[in-house]
Amino acid sequence: MKVLKYNVIFRSEPEGGFTATVPTLPGCITYGKDLTTAQTMVKDAIGGYVQSLKKHRKPVPTDDASFITFVDLTYAEATLVHA
């Protein structure tokens, strides 16, 4: 079985819970009351999305060659970059 890899952005919501967005799959967005639930929900959403693509004989994109990371930057460094 082939493993499909996707970058997922989890955003904490002000009213609680997390929204999960899959940038490579436009419109693939879900929500969970906590991070664990959001992770489960996004796997289900991706699965449904991929099934729909296959049903309609469309290519299935993946994020095999990309990743998301954080870059820390102090305010002083930011002002130097734009000076």
C-alpha positions in Angstrom: 0.0 0.0 0.0 1.4 3.4 -1.0 1.7 6.0 1.8 0.5 9.5 0.7 2.1 12.4 2.5 0.5 15.8 3.0 1.4 18.9 4.9 -1.4 19.9 7.2 -1.7 23.3 8.9 -3.4 23.2 12.3 -4.7 26.5 13.7 -6.0 26.9 17.2 -9.4 28.6 17.2 -10.4 31.3 19.6 -13.6 29.5 20.6 -11.6 26.3 21.2 -10.6 23.4 19.0 -8.4 23.2 15.9 -9.0 23.8 12.2 -6.9 21.6 9.9 -6.2 22.7 6.4 -4.4 20.7 3.6 -2.9 23.3 1.2 -2.2 20.8 -1.6 -5.9 19.8 -1.7 -8.0 22.9 -2.2 -11.0 23.0 0.0 -9.8 20.1 2.2 -10.5 21.7 5.6 -11.8 20.2 8.8 -12.2 20.8 12.5 -11.7 18.9 15.8 -12.5 19.8 19.4 -8.9 19.0 20.3 -5.7 18.4 18.4 -6.1 14.6 18.5 -9.6 14.8 17.1 -8.5 17.3 14.4 -5.7 14.9 13.3 -8.2 12.0 13.0 -10.7 14.2 11.1 -8.1 15.5 8.7 -7.0 11.9 7.8 -10.7 11.1 7.1 -11.0 14.3 5.0 -7.9 13.5 3.0 -9.1 10.0 2.4 -12.5 11.3 1.1 -10.8 13.9 -1.1 -8.4 11.3 -2.6 -11.3 8.9 -3.3 -13.2 11.6 -5.1 -10.1 12.4 -7.3 -9.7 8.8 -8.2 -13.4 8.3 -8.9 -13.2 11.2 -11.3 -9.9 10.0 -12.8 -8.0 13.1 -11.7 -4.4 13.1 -10.6 -3.7 12.7 -6.9 -1.2 15.4 -5.8 1.0 14.8 -2.7 3.6 16.7 -0.7 6.3 14.0 -0.8 9.1 16.6 -1.6 8.1 19.5 0.6 7.8 20.2 4.3 6.8 23.1 6.6 8.9 24.3 9.5 9.2 27.3 11.8 11.8 30.0 11.4 12.5 32.1 14.5 13.3 35.8 13.9 13.7 38.5 16.4 12.2 42.0 15.8 15.7 43.5 15.6 16.6 41.0 12.8 13.4 41.7 11.0 14.2 45.4 10.9 17.7 44.7 9.5 16.3 42.6 6.7 14.2 45.5 5.5 16.7 48.3 6.1 
